[in-house]
Amino acid sequence: MSPHILIDKALEGLAHPACRPGESNDVQRIITRMMTDQLITIEEFNHYCDRLADTIRRRQRRAA
């Protein structure tokens, strides 16, 4: 499976209400591993980290 598809699916999973509390850490590890394995570029890494941060912010707003 493409690293981009894997990361996209992981990020989409975070938006699901049944997402477990520590799952964002798992997604962060996936993104970091893909970059360190040189499967994504630093620009893509930054893009996915921004998406992760946005997703976490949205979840926190909904929880409040």
C-alpha positions as a Markdown table, in Angstrom:
| # | Residue | x | y | z |
|---|---|---|---|---|
| 1 | Met | 0.0 | 0.0 | 0.0 |
| 2 | Ser | 1.2 | 3.5 | -0.8 |
| 3 | Pro | 2.5 | 5.4 | 2.2 |
| 4 | His | 0.2 | 8.3 | 1.2 |
| 5 | Ile | -2.9 | 6.1 | 1.3 |
| 6 | Leu | -1.8 | 4.6 | 4.6 |
| 7 | Ile | -1.3 | 8.0 | 6.2 |
| 8 | Asp | -4.6 | 9.3 | 4.8 |
| 9 | Lys | -6.5 | 6.4 | 6.2 |
| 10 | Ala | -4.8 | 6.8 | 9.6 |
| 11 | Leu | -5.7 | 10.5 | 9.6 |
| 12 | Glu | -9.3 | 9.8 | 8.5 |
| 13 | Gly | -9.6 | 7.3 | 11.3 |
| 14 | Leu | -8.8 | 10.0 | 13.9 |
| 15 | Ala | -12.0 | 11.9 | 12.9 |
| 16 | His | -14.2 | 8.9 | 13.8 |
| 17 | Pro | -15.9 | 9.3 | 17.2 |
| 18 | Ala | -14.9 | 5.8 | 18.3 |
| 19 | Cys | -11.2 | 6.7 | 17.9 |
| 20 | Arg | -9.3 | 5.7 | 21.1 |
| 21 | Pro | -7.5 | 8.4 | 23.0 |
| 22 | Gly | -3.8 | 7.5 | 22.1 |
| 23 | Glu | -4.4 | 6.9 | 18.5 |
| 24 | Ser | -3.0 | 10.3 | 17.4 |
| 25 | Asn | 0.3 | 9.2 | 18.8 |
| 26 | Asp | 0.2 | 6.1 | 16.6 |
| 27 | Val | -0.5 | 8.3 | 13.6 |
| 28 | Gln | 2.4 | 10.6 | 14.5 |
| 29 | Arg | 4.7 | 7.5 | 14.6 |
| 30 | Ile | 3.5 | 6.3 | 11.2 |
| 31 | Ile | 4.2 | 9.7 | 9.7 |
| 32 | Thr | 7.6 | 10.0 | 11.3 |
| 33 | Arg | 8.5 | 6.4 | 10.3 |
| 34 | Met | 7.5 | 7.1 | 6.6 |
| 35 | Met | 9.8 | 10.1 | 6.6 |
| 36 | Thr | 12.8 | 8.5 | 8.3 |
| 37 | Asp | 12.4 | 5.5 | 5.8 |
| 38 | Gln | 12.5 | 8.1 | 3.0 |
| 39 | Leu | 9.1 | 7.0 | 1.8 |
| 40 | Ile | 7.8 | 10.6 | 1.9 |
| 41 | Thr | 9.6 | 13.9 | 1.5 |
| 42 | Ile | 10.1 | 16.5 | 4.2 |
| 43 | Glu | 7.4 | 18.7 | 2.6 |
| 44 | Glu | 5.0 | 15.8 | 2.7 |
| 45 | Phe | 6.0 | 15.2 | 6.3 |
| 46 | Asn | 5.2 | 18.8 | 7.2 |
| 47 | His | 1.9 | 18.6 | 5.3 |
| 48 | Tyr | 0.8 | 15.4 | 7.2 |
| 49 | Cys | 1.9 | 16.9 | 10.5 |
| 50 | Asp | -0.2 | 19.9 | 9.8 |
| 51 | Arg | -3.2 | 17.7 | 9.0 |
| 52 | Leu | -2.6 | 15.8 | 12.2 |
| 53 | Ala | -2.5 | 18.9 | 14.3 |
| 54 | Asp | -5.7 | 20.2 | 12.6 |
| 55 | Thr | -7.5 | 16.9 | 13.3 |
| 56 | Ile | -6.5 | 17.0 | 16.9 |
| 57 | Arg | -7.7 | 20.6 | 17.3 |
| 58 | Arg | -11.1 | 19.8 | 15.8 |
| 59 | Arg | -11.5 | 16.8 | 18.1 |
| 60 | Gln | -10.6 | 18.9 | 21.2 |
| 61 | Arg | -13.2 | 21.6 | 20.1 |
| 62 | Arg | -15.9 | 18.9 | 19.7 |
| 63 | Ala | -15.1 | 17.5 | 23.1 |
| 64 | Ala | -15.3 | 20.8 | 24.9 |
